[in-house]
Amino acid sequence: MNTIVKLSVFGAALALVVGVAYGVGTAVGPLDTATPNADHSSQDSGSGHGEAHGDTAQATASDLPGGLASSAAGYTFAPAISTLTAQATTVFTFHITGPDGRSVTAFDVEHDKRMHLIVVRRDGTAFQHVHPTMAPDGTWSVPLTVPTAGSYRAFADFTPTGAAPTTLGVDLAVPGLFEPVTHAPTRTATVDGYDITLAGDLIGGRDSPITLTVRRDGQPVTDLEPYLGAYGHLVVLRESDLAYLHVHPDGGTTSAGPDIQFVAGVPTEGSYRLFLDFKHDGVVRTAEFTVPTGPAAPAPGTPPPAAGHADDGHGH
């Protein structure tokens, strides 16, 4: 068998495999969890913490973190297309269908908007947070421009009127050469001359207070502007699977900077990508961080803690 014939046979076999896989995927459909989505649940335990969207410290296998499924509690995130073109603007349209199978048209305003759409490449890059507009028939639309090829995750964060707040996720494909990016742990970010630092630890299964401090040209920024009803907006994604956690400032945060305080309840140990949106001089900017769970490593040059007495078992 000559080379051309061999290649033709291989190509036909490959096409058959892809076709079968597509058919199976279509038949199975989106993952539908058996229990209502726990996204946007309040983490306020009476200690004065503000509202936090996403997972609670009591997340279990039947209480999935947000954004891991396209359907939950009878609601489905249904995009009109699932493929985008890198560096080209596409009007991305979708519906949220309800338990009756029809498009939902009644949504509550949450943090100044009825719909928050988060798009990020699956390696934690190319993050964007946009706000679609809805037509009377329930069609949401927003222009999207993704910078590079790869597999992306889109999160629809919304509250149907009369139902629980929900976050659903779908994958979007962007054809082309894909070079994945890895992220070393970092608690500092520089954006357009602003330096932002993150203090505090993320502890799996617990509410964790964290503080983000904004400086510009070395000086603290004390006149941050409200964005989506707060002085900062934070999205947290678990790196391993992009489980979605949406948090907002601690209820005690009333100043306009430089510190923005949050309470984040990450469900498990692991590494998390954090995206802070803040507004200053009329412009919304995004600072990115990568933080593993557990105590933070001491800063370079920090002296070790003083030696204590070893426990000899006698209670001394």
TIDRENSE-704094 format. One record per residue (C-alpha): x, y, z; residue number from 0. Coordinates in Angstrom, 2 decimals, padded with zeros to 5 digits. Layout:
<nodes>
<node><u>X</u><v>Y</v><w>Z</w><resi>NUM</resi></node>
...
</nodes>
This chain:
<nodes>
<node><u>000.00</u><v>000.00</v><w>000.00</w><resi>0</resi></node>
<node><u>001.56</u><v>003.30</v><w>-001.05</w><resi>1</resi></node>
<node><u>001.91</u><v>006.33</v><w>001.28</w><resi>2</resi></node>
<node><u>-001.03</u><v>008.28</v><w>-000.17</w><resi>3</resi></node>
<node><u>-003.42</u><v>005.36</v><w>000.27</w><resi>4</resi></node>
<node><u>-002.24</u><v>004.81</v><w>003.85</w><resi>5</resi></node>
<node><u>-002.83</u><v>008.47</v><w>004.72</w><resi>6</resi></node>
<node><u>-006.29</u><v>008.35</v><w>003.17</w><resi>7</resi></node>
<node><u>-007.26</u><v>005.29</v><w>005.19</w><resi>8</resi></node>
<node><u>-005.92</u><v>006.92</v><w>008.40</w><resi>9</resi></node>
<node><u>-007.84</u><v>010.13</v><w>007.72</w><resi>10</resi></node>
<node><u>-011.09</u><v>008.24</v><w>007.17</w><resi>11</resi></node>
<node><u>-010.63</u><v>006.32</v><w>010.40</w><resi>12</resi></node>
<node><u>-009.90</u><v>009.50</v><w>012.33</w><resi>13</resi></node>
<node><u>-013.01</u><v>011.19</v><w>010.96</w><resi>14</resi></node>
<node><u>-015.08</u><v>008.16</v><w>012.02</w><resi>15</resi></node>
<node><u>-013.73</u><v>008.34</v><w>015.60</w><resi>16</resi></node>
<node><u>-014.44</u><v>012.08</v><w>015.86</w><resi>17</resi></node>
<node><u>-017.96</u><v>011.56</v><w>014.51</w><resi>18</resi></node>
<node><u>-018.74</u><v>008.81</v><w>016.99</w><resi>19</resi></node>
<node><u>-017.38</u><v>010.91</v><w>019.88</w><resi>20</resi></node>
<node><u>-019.49</u><v>013.88</v><w>018.84</w><resi>21</resi></node>
<node><u>-022.59</u><v>011.70</v><w>018.65</w><resi>22</resi></node>
<node><u>-022.02</u><v>010.31</v><w>022.12</w><resi>23</resi></node>
<node><u>-021.44</u><v>013.80</v><w>023.54</w><resi>24</resi></node>
<node><u>-024.61</u><v>015.08</v><w>021.95</w><resi>25</resi></node>
<node><u>-026.62</u><v>012.17</v><w>023.31</w><resi>26</resi></node>
<node><u>-025.31</u><v>012.58</v><w>026.82</w><resi>27</resi></node>
<node><u>-025.84</u><v>016.35</v><w>026.90</w><resi>28</resi></node>
<node><u>-024.77</u><v>018.71</v><w>029.67</w><resi>29</resi></node>
<node><u>-023.97</u><v>017.54</v><w>033.16</w><resi>30</resi></node>
<node><u>-026.98</u><v>018.09</v><w>035.37</w><resi>31</resi></node>
<node><u>-026.45</u><v>018.02</v><w>039.11</w><resi>32</resi></node>
<node><u>-029.12</u><v>016.45</v><w>041.25</w><resi>33</resi></node>
<node><u>-029.11</u><v>019.22</v><w>043.82</w><resi>34</resi></node>
<node><u>-029.56</u><v>022.98</v><w>043.48</w><resi>35</resi></node>
<node><u>-026.46</u><v>024.96</v><w>042.70</w><resi>36</resi></node>
<node><u>-024.97</u><v>026.44</v><w>045.84</w><resi>37</resi></node>
<node><u>-023.46</u><v>029.45</v><w>044.10</w><resi>38</resi></node>
<node><u>-023.89</u><v>032.87</v><w>045.70</w><resi>39</resi></node>
<node><u>-024.70</u><v>031.34</v><w>049.07</w><resi>40</resi></node>
<node><u>-024.05</u><v>033.73</v><w>051.88</w><resi>41</resi></node>
<node><u>-021.04</u><v>033.06</v><w>054.06</w><resi>42</resi></node>
<node><u>-022.17</u><v>035.52</v><w>056.67</w><resi>43</resi></node>
<node><u>-022.16</u><v>033.65</v><w>059.97</w><resi>44</resi></node>
<node><u>-023.07</u><v>036.68</v><w>062.01</w><resi>45</resi></node>
<node><u>-019.49</u><v>037.87</v><w>062.32</w><resi>46</resi></node>
<node><u>-020.02</u><v>040.92</v><w>060.13</w><resi>47</resi></node>
<node><u>-018.63</u><v>039.39</v><w>056.94</w><resi>48</resi></node>
<node><u>-020.14</u><v>040.52</v><w>053.70</w><resi>49</resi></node>
<node><u>-021.85</u><v>038.38</v><w>051.11</w><resi>50</resi></node>
<node><u>-019.70</u><v>035.87</v><w>049.26</w><resi>51</resi></node>
<node><u>-020.83</u><v>034.09</v><w>046.10</w><resi>52</resi></node>
<node><u>-019.78</u><v>030.58</v><w>045.26</w><resi>53</resi></node>
<node><u>-018.84</u><v>027.66</v><w>047.46</w><resi>54</resi></node>
<node><u>-019.39</u><v>027.40</v><w>051.17</w><resi>55</resi></node>
<node><u>-017.04</u><v>025.71</v><w>053.59</w><resi>56</resi></node>
<node><u>-019.46</u><v>022.79</v><w>053.75</w><resi>57</resi></node>
<node><u>-019.23</u><v>021.85</v><w>050.05</w><resi>58</resi></node>
<node><u>-019.72</u><v>018.12</v><w>049.42</w><resi>59</resi></node>
<node><u>-019.82</u><v>015.84</v><w>046.41</w><resi>60</resi></node>
<node><u>-023.54</u><v>016.54</v><w>046.01</w><resi>61</resi></node>
<node><u>-023.05</u><v>020.29</v><w>046.51</w><resi>62</resi></node>
<node><u>-020.73</u><v>021.12</v><w>043.65</w><resi>63</resi></node>
<node><u>-018.76</u><v>024.35</v><w>043.42</w><resi>64</resi></node>
<node><u>-020.07</u><v>026.87</v><w>040.93</w><resi>65</resi></node>
<node><u>-019.50</u><v>026.73</v><w>037.20</w><resi>66</resi></node>
<node><u>-018.58</u><v>023.05</v><w>036.89</w><resi>67</resi></node>
<node><u>-021.83</u><v>022.19</v><w>035.09</w><resi>68</resi></node>
<node><u>-023.86</u><v>023.76</v><w>032.30</w><resi>69</resi></node>
<node><u>-027.11</u><v>022.76</v><w>034.00</w><resi>70</resi></node>
<node><u>-028.19</u><v>022.88</v><w>037.64</w><resi>71</resi></node>
<node><u>-031.47</u><v>023.13</v><w>039.56</w><resi>72</resi></node>
<node><u>-033.40</u><v>023.00</v><w>036.29</w><resi>73</resi></node>
<node><u>-031.54</u><v>025.91</v><w>034.68</w><resi>74</resi></node>
<node><u>-029.28</u><v>025.52</v><w>031.62</w><resi>75</resi></node>
<node><u>-026.70</u><v>027.83</v><w>030.06</w><resi>76</resi></node>
<node><u>-027.34</u><v>027.46</v><w>026.31</w><resi>77</resi></node>
<node><u>-024.97</u><v>029.38</v><w>023.99</w><resi>78</resi></node>
<node><u>-025.82</u><v>029.79</v><w>020.33</w><resi>79</resi></node>
<node><u>-022.22</u><v>029.00</v><w>019.34</w><resi>80</resi></node>
<node><u>-019.35</u><v>027.21</v><w>021.05</w><resi>81</resi></node>
<node><u>-016.48</u><v>028.26</v><w>018.76</w><resi>82</resi></node>
<node><u>-014.82</u><v>031.68</v><w>018.60</w><resi>83</resi></node>
<node><u>-012.03</u><v>033.12</v><w>016.45</w><resi>84</resi></node>
<node><u>-008.90</u><v>034.51</v><w>018.10</w><resi>85</resi></node>
<node><u>-008.46</u><v>038.30</v><w>017.83</w><resi>86</resi></node>
<node><u>-011.84</u><v>038.72</v><w>016.14</w><resi>87</resi></node>
<node><u>-014.89</u><v>040.25</v><w>017.78</w><resi>88</resi></node>
<node><u>-017.87</u><v>037.91</v><w>017.87</w><resi>89</resi></node>
<node><u>-021.33</u><v>038.72</v><w>019.20</w><resi>90</resi></node>
<node><u>-021.78</u><v>035.92</v><w>021.71</w><resi>91</resi></node>
<node><u>-025.43</u><v>035.07</v><w>022.31</w><resi>92</resi></node>
<node><u>-027.04</u><v>032.65</v><w>024.71</w><resi>93</resi></node>
<node><u>-030.19</u><v>031.78</v><w>026.63</w><resi>94</resi></node>
<node><u>-030.80</u><v>030.63</v><w>030.16</w><resi>95</resi></node>
<node><u>-033.55</u><v>028.04</v><w>030.01</w><resi>96</resi></node>
<node><u>-035.62</u><v>027.23</v><w>033.08</w><resi>97</resi></node>
<node><u>-037.20</u><v>024.09</v><w>034.53</w><resi>98</resi></node>
<node><u>-040.02</u><v>024.36</v><w>031.96</w><resi>99</resi></node>
<node><u>-037.51</u><v>024.35</v><w>029.08</w><resi>100</resi></node>
<node><u>-038.31</u><v>027.91</v><w>028.08</w><resi>101</resi></node>
<node><u>-035.98</u><v>030.90</v><w>028.04</w><resi>102</resi></node>
<node><u>-035.93</u><v>032.76</v><w>031.33</w><resi>103</resi></node>
<node><u>-036.69</u><v>036.48</v><w>030.99</w><resi>104</resi></node>
<node><u>-036.95</u><v>037.58</v><w>034.63</w><resi>105</resi></node>
<node><u>-033.68</u><v>038.07</v><w>036.53</w><resi>106</resi></node>
<node><u>-032.88</u><v>039.91</v><w>039.74</w><resi>107</resi></node>
<node><u>-030.28</u><v>042.66</v><w>039.83</w><resi>108</resi></node>
<node><u>-027.19</u><v>041.41</v><w>041.67</w><resi>109</resi></node>
<node><u>-024.32</u><v>043.84</v><w>042.16</w><resi>110</resi></node>
<node><u>-025.79</u><v>046.34</v><w>039.71</w><resi>111</resi></node>
<node><u>-026.31</u><v>043.81</v><w>036.90</w><resi>112</resi></node>
<node><u>-028.75</u><v>041.06</v><w>035.94</w><resi>113</resi></node>
<node><u>-026.06</u><v>038.98</v><w>034.27</w><resi>114</resi></node>
<node><u>-022.32</u><v>038.66</v><w>034.86</w><resi>115</resi></node>
<node><u>-020.36</u><v>036.76</v><w>032.21</w><resi>116</resi></node>
<node><u>-016.83</u><v>035.64</v><w>033.03</w><resi>117</resi></node>
<node><u>-014.62</u><v>034.24</v><w>030.25</w><resi>118</resi></node>
<node><u>-011.16</u><v>032.79</v><w>030.89</w><resi>119</resi></node>
<node><u>-008.85</u><v>030.40</v><w>029.08</w><resi>120</resi></node>
<node><u>-008.57</u><v>027.06</v><w>030.85</w><resi>121</resi></node>
<node><u>-004.96</u><v>027.73</v><w>031.83</w><resi>122</resi></node>
<node><u>-006.12</u><v>030.78</v><w>033.81</w><resi>123</resi></node>
<node><u>-005.16</u><v>033.46</v><w>031.29</w><resi>124</resi></node>
<node><u>-007.14</u><v>035.95</v><w>029.14</w><resi>125</resi></node>
<node><u>-009.64</u><v>036.71</v><w>031.90</w><resi>126</resi></node>
<node><u>-012.51</u><v>039.07</v><w>031.15</w><resi>127</resi></node>
<node><u>-015.67</u><v>040.07</v><w>032.98</w><resi>128</resi></node>
<node><u>-018.44</u><v>041.51</v><w>030.83</w><resi>129</resi></node>
<node><u>-022.15</u><v>042.28</v><w>031.15</w><resi>130</resi></node>
<node><u>-024.45</u><v>041.10</v><w>028.34</w><resi>131</resi></node>
<node><u>-027.74</u><v>042.77</v><w>027.49</w><resi>132</resi></node>
<node><u>-031.01</u><v>040.85</v><w>027.20</w><resi>133</resi></node>
<node><u>-033.64</u><v>041.06</v><w>024.47</w><resi>134</resi></node>
<node><u>-037.33</u><v>040.68</v><w>025.42</w><resi>135</resi></node>
<node><u>-037.29</u><v>037.02</v><w>024.32</w><resi>136</resi></node>
<node><u>-034.51</u><v>036.17</v><w>026.79</w><resi>137</resi></node>
<node><u>-031.61</u><v>036.26</v><w>024.32</w><resi>138</resi></node>
<node><u>-028.47</u><v>037.60</v><w>025.98</w><resi>139</resi></node>
<node><u>-025.74</u><v>039.09</v><w>023.77</w><resi>140</resi></node>
<node><u>-022.33</u><v>040.66</v><w>024.23</w><resi>141</resi></node>
<node><u>-019.38</u><v>041.31</v><w>021.90</w><resi>142</resi></node>
<node><u>-016.46</u><v>039.03</v><w>022.83</w><resi>143</resi></node>
<node><u>-012.85</u><v>039.22</v><w>021.68</w><resi>144</resi></node>
<node><u>-010.49</u><v>036.48</v><w>022.83</w><resi>145</resi></node>
<node><u>-006.79</u><v>037.15</v><w>022.25</w><resi>146</resi></node>
<node><u>-005.39</u><v>033.66</v><w>021.63</w><resi>147</resi></node>
<node><u>-006.34</u><v>030.13</v><w>020.66</w><resi>148</resi></node>
<node><u>-007.18</u><v>027.49</v><w>023.23</w><resi>149</resi></node>
<node><u>-010.01</u><v>026.08</v><w>025.30</w><resi>150</resi></node>
<node><u>-011.99</u><v>028.68</v><w>027.26</w><resi>151</resi></node>
<node><u>-014.56</u><v>028.49</v><w>030.03</w><resi>152</resi></node>
<node><u>-017.52</u><v>030.88</v><w>030.10</w><resi>153</resi></node>
<node><u>-019.43</u><v>031.39</v><w>033.36</w><resi>154</resi></node>
<node><u>-022.95</u><v>032.82</v><w>033.52</w><resi>155</resi></node>
<node><u>-023.55</u><v>034.28</v><w>036.99</w><resi>156</resi></node>
<node><u>-027.20</u><v>035.22</v><w>037.57</w><resi>157</resi></node>
<node><u>-030.26</u><v>035.04</v><w>039.82</w><resi>158</resi></node>
<node><u>-033.58</u><v>034.05</v><w>038.27</w><resi>159</resi></node>
<node><u>-036.42</u><v>035.95</v><w>039.91</w><resi>160</resi></node>
<node><u>-037.85</u><v>033.79</v><w>042.65</w><resi>161</resi></node>
<node><u>-034.98</u><v>031.28</v><w>042.55</w><resi>162</resi></node>
<node><u>-031.54</u><v>030.87</v><w>044.05</w><resi>163</resi></node>
<node><u>-028.47</u><v>032.63</v><w>042.66</w><resi>164</resi></node>
<node><u>-026.70</u><v>030.33</v><w>040.21</w><resi>165</resi></node>
<node><u>-023.45</u><v>030.06</v><w>038.25</w><resi>166</resi></node>
<node><u>-023.27</u><v>027.79</v><w>035.20</w><resi>167</resi></node>
<node><u>-020.32</u><v>027.12</v><w>032.90</w><resi>168</resi></node>
<node><u>-019.72</u><v>026.04</v><w>029.31</w><resi>169</resi></node>
<node><u>-016.58</u><v>025.42</v><w>027.29</w><resi>170</resi></node>
<node><u>-015.73</u><v>027.49</v><w>024.21</w><resi>171</resi></node>
<node><u>-013.18</u><v>026.43</v><w>021.59</w><resi>172</resi></node>
<node><u>-010.84</u><v>028.85</v><w>019.83</w><resi>173</resi></node>
<node><u>-008.95</u><v>027.04</v><w>017.04</w><resi>174</resi></node>
<node><u>-005.26</u><v>027.62</v><w>016.48</w><resi>175</resi></node>
<node><u>-001.87</u><v>027.01</v><w>018.03</w><resi>176</resi></node>
<node><u>-002.27</u><v>026.74</v><w>021.78</w><resi>177</resi></node>
<node><u>000.66</u><v>027.23</v><w>024.14</w><resi>178</resi></node>
<node><u>-000.47</u><v>026.70</v><w>027.74</w><resi>179</resi></node>
<node><u>000.83</u><v>029.01</v><w>030.45</w><resi>180</resi></node>
<node><u>001.76</u><v>027.95</v><w>033.98</w><resi>181</resi></node>
<node><u>001.49</u><v>030.33</v><w>036.92</w><resi>182</resi></node>
<node><u>003.97</u><v>030.55</v><w>039.74</w><resi>183</resi></node>
<node><u>002.52</u><v>031.61</v><w>043.10</w><resi>184</resi></node>
<node><u>002.37</u><v>035.40</v><w>043.31</w><resi>185</resi></node>
<node><u>000.78</u><v>037.84</v><w>045.75</w><resi>186</resi></node>
<node><u>001.73</u><v>041.02</v><w>043.86</w><resi>187</resi></node>
<node><u>000.48</u><v>042.45</v><w>040.59</w><resi>188</resi></node>
<node><u>001.28</u><v>045.55</v><w>038.55</w><resi>189</resi></node>
<node><u>-001.36</u><v>047.00</v><w>036.20</w><resi>190</resi></node>
<node><u>-001.00</u><v>050.35</v><w>034.39</w><resi>191</resi></node>
<node><u>001.28</u><v>051.76</v><w>037.06</w><resi>192</resi></node>
<node><u>-000.80</u><v>050.43</v><w>039.97</w><resi>193</resi></node>
<node><u>000.81</u><v>047.98</v><w>042.40</w><resi>194</resi></node>
<node><u>-001.57</u><v>045.63</v><w>044.19</w><resi>195</resi></node>
<node><u>-000.56</u><v>043.29</v><w>047.00</w><resi>196</resi></node>
<node><u>-002.52</u><v>040.45</v><w>048.56</w><resi>197</resi></node>
<node><u>-002.27</u><v>039.57</v><w>052.26</w><resi>198</resi></node>
<node><u>-003.90</u><v>036.65</v><w>054.06</w><resi>199</resi></node>
<node><u>-004.09</u><v>032.89</v><w>053.57</w><resi>200</resi></node>
<node><u>-006.61</u><v>030.74</v><w>051.74</w><resi>201</resi></node>
<node><u>-007.49</u><v>027.72</v><w>053.85</w><resi>202</resi></node>
<node><u>-009.41</u><v>024.85</v><w>052.28</w><resi>203</resi></node>
<node><u>-012.85</u><v>024.35</v><w>053.78</w><resi>204</resi></node>
<node><u>-012.78</u><v>027.59</v><w>055.76</w><resi>205</resi></node>
<node><u>-013.72</u><v>031.23</v><w>055.37</w><resi>206</resi></node>
<node><u>-010.49</u><v>033.14</v><w>054.86</w><resi>207</resi></node>
<node><u>-010.13</u><v>036.90</v><w>055.31</w><resi>208</resi></node>
<node><u>-007.84</u><v>038.43</v><w>052.70</w><resi>209</resi></node>
<node><u>-006.85</u><v>042.03</v><w>052.01</w><resi>210</resi></node>
<node><u>-005.83</u><v>043.60</v><w>048.71</w><resi>211</resi></node>
<node><u>-003.98</u><v>046.90</v><w>048.89</w><resi>212</resi></node>
<node><u>-003.80</u><v>049.29</v><w>045.94</w><resi>213</resi></node>
<node><u>-000.92</u><v>051.75</v><w>045.44</w><resi>214</resi></node>
<node><u>000.04</u><v>054.00</v><w>042.56</w><resi>215</resi></node>
<node><u>003.58</u><v>055.27</v><w>042.08</w><resi>216</resi></node>
<node><u>004.32</u><v>054.05</v><w>045.58</w><resi>217</resi></node>
<node><u>001.47</u><v>056.01</v><w>047.17</w><resi>218</resi></node>
<node><u>-001.69</u><v>054.47</v><w>048.64</w><resi>219</resi></node>
<node><u>-004.82</u><v>054.98</v><w>046.54</w><resi>220</resi></node>
<node><u>-007.53</u><v>056.34</v><w>048.82</w><resi>221</resi></node>
<node><u>-010.12</u><v>057.39</v><w>046.26</w><resi>222</resi></node>
<node><u>-011.15</u><v>054.14</v><w>044.61</w><resi>223</resi></node>
<node><u>-014.48</u><v>054.40</v><w>042.82</w><resi>224</resi></node>
<node><u>-017.41</u><v>052.00</v><w>043.33</w><resi>225</resi></node>
<node><u>-017.62</u><v>049.24</v><w>040.75</w><resi>226</resi></node>
<node><u>-020.67</u><v>046.97</v><w>040.72</w><resi>227</resi></node>
<node><u>-021.74</u><v>048.40</v><w>044.02</w><resi>228</resi></node>
<node><u>-018.44</u><v>047.94</v><w>045.85</w><resi>229</resi></node>
<node><u>-014.85</u><v>049.18</v><w>045.89</w><resi>230</resi></node>
<node><u>-013.60</u><v>045.90</v><w>044.50</w><resi>231</resi></node>
<node><u>-014.85</u><v>042.80</v><w>042.74</w><resi>232</resi></node>
<node><u>-013.05</u><v>039.47</v><w>043.16</w><resi>233</resi></node>
<node><u>-013.38</u><v>036.22</v><w>041.22</w><resi>234</resi></node>
<node><u>-011.54</u><v>033.13</v><w>042.46</w><resi>235</resi></node>
<node><u>-011.01</u><v>030.02</v><w>040.29</w><resi>236</resi></node>
<node><u>-009.55</u><v>026.72</v><w>041.42</w><resi>237</resi></node>
<node><u>-006.69</u><v>026.02</v><w>039.01</w><resi>238</resi></node>
<node><u>-007.29</u><v>022.29</v><w>038.71</w><resi>239</resi></node>
<node><u>-010.82</u><v>022.51</v><w>037.27</w><resi>240</resi></node>
<node><u>-011.83</u><v>026.22</v><w>037.28</w><resi>241</resi></node>
<node><u>-014.39</u><v>025.72</v><w>040.04</w><resi>242</resi></node>
<node><u>-015.87</u><v>029.19</v><w>040.46</w><resi>243</resi></node>
<node><u>-016.00</u><v>031.24</v><w>043.63</w><resi>244</resi></node>
<node><u>-017.39</u><v>034.77</v><w>043.52</w><resi>245</resi></node>
<node><u>-016.67</u><v>036.97</v><w>046.53</w><resi>246</resi></node>
<node><u>-017.28</u><v>040.58</v><w>047.46</w><resi>247</resi></node>
<node><u>-015.74</u><v>042.89</v><w>050.04</w><resi>248</resi></node>
<node><u>-016.18</u><v>042.30</v><w>053.74</w><resi>249</resi></node>
<node><u>-019.21</u><v>044.18</v><w>055.05</w><resi>250</resi></node>
<node><u>-016.90</u><v>046.31</v><w>057.20</w><resi>251</resi></node>
<node><u>-015.05</u><v>047.73</v><w>054.19</w><resi>252</resi></node>
<node><u>-016.38</u><v>051.28</v><w>053.85</w><resi>253</resi></node>
<node><u>-013.27</u><v>053.26</v><w>052.90</w><resi>254</resi></node>
<node><u>-012.26</u><v>053.92</v><w>049.31</w><resi>255</resi></node>
<node><u>-008.84</u><v>052.32</v><w>049.70</w><resi>256</resi></node>
<node><u>-006.08</u><v>051.57</v><w>049.78</w><resi>257</resi></node>
<node><u>-007.24</u><v>048.33</v><w>051.45</w><resi>258</resi></node>
<node><u>-010.07</u><v>046.20</v><w>050.10</w><resi>259</resi></node>
<node><u>-011.05</u><v>043.36</v><w>052.42</w><resi>260</resi></node>
<node><u>-012.73</u><v>040.13</v><w>051.34</w><resi>261</resi></node>
<node><u>-013.84</u><v>036.86</v><w>052.87</w><resi>262</resi></node>
<node><u>-013.26</u><v>033.87</v><w>050.58</w><resi>263</resi></node>
<node><u>-014.37</u><v>030.34</v><w>051.41</w><resi>264</resi></node>
<node><u>-012.40</u><v>028.00</v><w>049.16</w><resi>265</resi></node>
<node><u>-013.79</u><v>024.45</v><w>049.27</w><resi>266</resi></node>
<node><u>-010.58</u><v>022.42</v><w>049.10</w><resi>267</resi></node>
<node><u>-006.82</u><v>022.60</v><w>049.35</w><resi>268</resi></node>
<node><u>-005.08</u><v>023.52</v><w>046.09</w><resi>269</resi></node>
<node><u>-003.94</u><v>026.45</v><w>044.01</w><resi>270</resi></node>
<node><u>-006.31</u><v>029.29</v><w>043.09</w><resi>271</resi></node>
<node><u>-006.28</u><v>032.08</v><w>040.54</w><resi>272</resi></node>
<node><u>-007.65</u><v>035.39</v><w>041.86</w><resi>273</resi></node>
<node><u>-008.83</u><v>038.26</v><w>039.67</w><resi>274</resi></node>
<node><u>-009.47</u><v>041.65</v><w>041.29</w><resi>275</resi></node>
<node><u>-011.45</u><v>044.27</v><w>039.37</w><resi>276</resi></node>
<node><u>-011.06</u><v>047.80</v><w>040.75</w><resi>277</resi></node>
<node><u>-012.01</u><v>051.21</v><w>039.39</w><resi>278</resi></node>
<node><u>-009.95</u><v>054.39</v><w>039.58</w><resi>279</resi></node>
<node><u>-009.94</u><v>057.54</v><w>037.46</w><resi>280</resi></node>
<node><u>-012.95</u><v>056.16</v><w>035.61</w><resi>281</resi></node>
<node><u>-011.19</u><v>053.01</v><w>034.37</w><resi>282</resi></node>
<node><u>-011.76</u><v>049.41</v><w>035.51</w><resi>283</resi></node>
<node><u>-008.53</u><v>047.42</v><w>035.78</w><resi>284</resi></node>
<node><u>-007.89</u><v>043.78</v><w>036.63</w><resi>285</resi></node>
<node><u>-005.07</u><v>042.48</v><w>038.83</w><resi>286</resi></node>
<node><u>-004.24</u><v>038.75</v><w>038.77</w><resi>287</resi></node>
<node><u>-002.77</u><v>036.53</v><w>041.49</w><resi>288</resi></node>
<node><u>-001.98</u><v>032.86</v><w>042.01</w><resi>289</resi></node>
<node><u>-002.27</u><v>031.68</v><w>045.60</w><resi>290</resi></node>
<node><u>-001.94</u><v>028.16</v><w>047.02</w><resi>291</resi></node>
<node><u>-003.86</u><v>027.24</v><w>050.13</w><resi>292</resi></node>
<node><u>-002.05</u><v>027.20</v><w>053.47</w><resi>293</resi></node>
<node><u>000.07</u><v>029.74</v><w>055.31</w><resi>294</resi></node>
<node><u>001.96</u><v>032.16</v><w>053.11</w><resi>295</resi></node>
<node><u>005.70</u><v>031.73</v><w>052.77</w><resi>296</resi></node>
<node><u>007.67</u><v>034.39</v><w>054.69</w><resi>297</resi></node>
<node><u>008.88</u><v>037.33</v><w>052.63</w><resi>298</resi></node>
<node><u>012.59</u><v>037.32</v><w>051.66</w><resi>299</resi></node>
<node><u>014.72</u><v>038.63</v><w>054.52</w><resi>300</resi></node>
<node><u>012.10</u><v>037.89</v><w>057.18</w><resi>301</resi></node>
<node><u>013.86</u><v>036.55</v><w>060.28</w><resi>302</resi></node>
<node><u>012.77</u><v>033.08</v><w>061.44</w><resi>303</resi></node>
<node><u>010.44</u><v>032.89</v><w>064.44</w><resi>304</resi></node>
<node><u>012.02</u><v>032.65</v><w>067.87</w><resi>305</resi></node>
<node><u>012.72</u><v>029.11</v><w>068.99</w><resi>306</resi></node>
<node><u>010.26</u><v>027.75</v><w>071.51</w><resi>307</resi></node>
<node><u>010.39</u><v>024.89</v><w>073.97</w><resi>308</resi></node>
<node><u>009.75</u><v>021.47</v><w>072.53</w><resi>309</resi></node>
<node><u>006.79</u><v>019.61</v><w>073.97</w><resi>310</resi></node>
<node><u>008.25</u><v>016.82</v><w>076.10</w><resi>311</resi></node>
<node><u>004.88</u><v>015.31</v><w>076.81</w><resi>312</resi></node>
<node><u>004.69</u><v>016.72</v><w>080.35</w><resi>313</resi></node>
<node><u>002.73</u><v>019.85</v><w>079.43</w><resi>314</resi></node>
<node><u>005.69</u><v>022.23</v><w>079.96</w><resi>315</resi></node>
</nodes>
